[in-house]
């Protein structure tokens, strides 16, 4: 399943957005359902998230890897997690572009799911993923604006 979109960080420079998006502590503050996100190495993180989609919910444990970093404009990301509801694996790309008044973040990636969570169908999983992504970026923008002011 393909997930893609963009978010505008109005009046926030790309360097500040990059610093936020590559800081495990800051990410954990804004990622809905995140119970643990710990840096385990250079660009690698261990995570635990509680996720509910439709009638299926549970805790996923897994990892995140950031690679091919080109600060402050783009990086690649791999995600894997498993738990009672099944498994989720994904790969994606994050691109940051200055638009003169702020930073546009474009994200794109492919996600696969298996187990009970996969029975919900791509549309429901995709909708839930976009909702989590949107909540995350809105929270991040709010925290960055607060820190800038």
C-alpha positions in Angstrom: 0.0 0.0 0.0 1.3 3.4 -1.0 1.1 6.3 1.5 2.1 9.8 0.4 1.3 13.4 1.3 2.8 16.7 2.4 2.6 19.1 5.3 3.5 22.8 5.5 5.5 24.0 8.5 4.6 27.7 8.1 7.3 30.2 9.1 9.6 27.4 10.4 13.0 26.9 8.7 14.0 23.5 7.4 16.9 23.2 9.8 14.5 23.4 12.8 12.1 20.9 11.2 15.0 18.5 10.3 16.3 18.7 13.9 12.8 17.8 15.2 12.2 14.9 12.7 15.5 13.3 13.6 15.3 13.6 17.4 13.8 10.5 19.1 12.7 12.4 22.2 10.8 15.0 20.1 9.3 12.4 17.8 8.0 10.5 20.8 6.3 13.6 22.2 4.1 13.9 19.1 3.6 10.4 17.7 0.1 9.2 18.7 0.2 5.9 20.6 4.0 6.0 21.1 4.9 4.4 24.4 8.6 4.1 23.8 11.1 5.4 21.3 14.7 4.8 22.2 17.8 5.5 20.1 19.8 2.2 19.9 22.5 3.3 17.4 23.4 5.7 14.7 20.0 6.3 13.0 18.4 3.3 14.6 15.6 3.3 17.2 13.5 0.8 19.1 9.9 1.6 19.5 6.7 0.5 21.1 3.3 1.8 20.0 -0.3 1.2 20.9 -2.4 1.3 17.8 -6.1 0.9 17.2 -7.7 0.7 13.8 -11.4 -0.2 13.7 -12.1 -3.1 16.0 -8.5 -4.2 16.1 -6.0 -2.7 18.6 -2.9 -3.8 20.3 0.7 -3.0 21.0 3.4 -3.2 18.3 7.1 -3.4 19.1 9.8 -2.9 16.4 12.3 -0.6 15.0 12.9 2.4 12.9 16.0 3.0 10.8 16.9 6.3 9.2 19.4 6.1 6.3 20.7 8.0 3.3 20.5 11.2 5.4 21.2 14.4 3.4 20.7 17.2 6.1 18.5 19.2 6.1 16.7 18.1 2.9 15.9 14.4 2.9 16.3 11.0 4.4 15.0 7.4 3.9 13.3 5.5 6.6 12.5 1.8 7.3 9.9 0.8 9.9 9.0 -2.7 11.2 6.7 -3.7 14.0 4.8 -6.7 15.2 2.4 -7.5 17.9 -0.9 -9.3 18.7 -2.8 -7.6 15.8 -0.2 -8.7 13.2 2.8 -7.0 11.6 3.6 -3.8 9.7 6.6 -3.1 7.6 7.4 0.0 5.6 9.9 2.0 3.7 9.7 5.6 2.8 11.3 8.9 2.0 11.0 12.3 3.7 11.9 15.4 1.8 12.1 18.9 3.2 11.9 22.0 0.9 12.0 25.6 1.8 9.2 27.6 0.3 10.4 31.1 1.2 8.2 31.4 4.3 8.5 28.0 5.8 9.2 24.3 5.1 7.2 21.8 3.1 7.6 18.2 4.1 6.7 15.6 1.5 6.5 12.0 2.5 6.0 8.9 0.4 6.4 5.2 1.1 5.1 1.7 0.9 3.6 -0.2 3.8 2.7 -3.9 4.1 0.6 -5.4 6.9 -0.2 -9.0 7.9 -2.3 -10.8 10.4 -5.6 -9.5 11.9 -4.8 -5.9 11.1 -4.4 -6.7 7.4 -8.0 -8.0 7.4 -9.2 -4.4 7.8 -8.2 -3.6 4.2 -5.9 -1.1 2.6 -8.4 1.8 2.7 -9.0 1.6 6.4 -5.3 1.1 7.2 -4.3 3.9 4.9 -6.9 6.3 6.4 -5.6 5.5 9.9 -2.0 6.0 8.9 -2.8 9.3 7.3 -4.6 10.4 10.4 -1.6 9.5 12.6 0.8 11.3 10.3 -1.4 14.4 10.2 -1.7 14.5 14.0 2.1 14.0 14.3 2.9 16.9 12.0 0.4 19.2 13.5 1.8 18.5 17.0 5.4 19.0 15.7 4.5 22.3 14.1 2.9 23.5 17.4 5.9 22.6 19.4 8.3 24.2 16.9 6.2 27.4 16.9 6.2 27.5 20.7 10.0 27.0 20.8 10.5 29.8 18.2 8.3 32.3 20.1 
